[in-house]
Amino acid sequence: MSDLMCVSFWYWQFLYIDSKFSPTPDENIGDMFENFGTKGMLIVNYAFSMAWG
């Protein structure tokens, strides 16, 4: 992963992987990248409030 962008997530309450699901707090980012990465990227969306459900 040569183009890895590091961002502090401390103030976001809700994270979604590729706008499909919310990972558990103990989920490993490397595992998510291997399983859900697309074209060398892991798409992580964030929200300040729950997006659905």
FENNOR-V980768 format. One record per residue. PSI is psi in degrees with one decimal (999 if undefined). OMEGA is omega as a letter, one per 20 degrees, with the letter a starting at -180 (none if undefined). Layout:
PSI_OMEGA ; PSI_OMEGA
This chain:
90.8_a ; -28.7_a ; 60.7_a ; 123.0_r ; 122.0_r ; 128.6_a ; 141.1_r ; 124.6_a ; 11.4_a ; -26.9_a ; -3.4_r ; 133.7_a ; -26.1_a ; 123.9_r ; 143.2_r ; 135.9_r ; 116.2_r ; 33.4_a ; 26.4_a ; -39.4_a ; 161.4_r ; 120.9_a ; 157.1_r ; 155.6_a ; -25.8_a ; 9.3_r ; 138.1_a ; 126.7_a ; -33.8_r ; -41.0_r ; -41.6_r ; -39.0_r ; -45.5_a ; -39.3_a ; -31.2_a ; 4.0_r ; 146.0_r ; 124.5_r ; 40.4_r ; 11.6_a ; 148.0_r ; 116.2_a ; 117.1_r ; 120.1_r ; 153.0_a ; 159.8_r ; 153.2_r ; -15.1_r ; 163.6_a ; 131.0_a ; -31.4_r ; 167.2_r ; 999_none
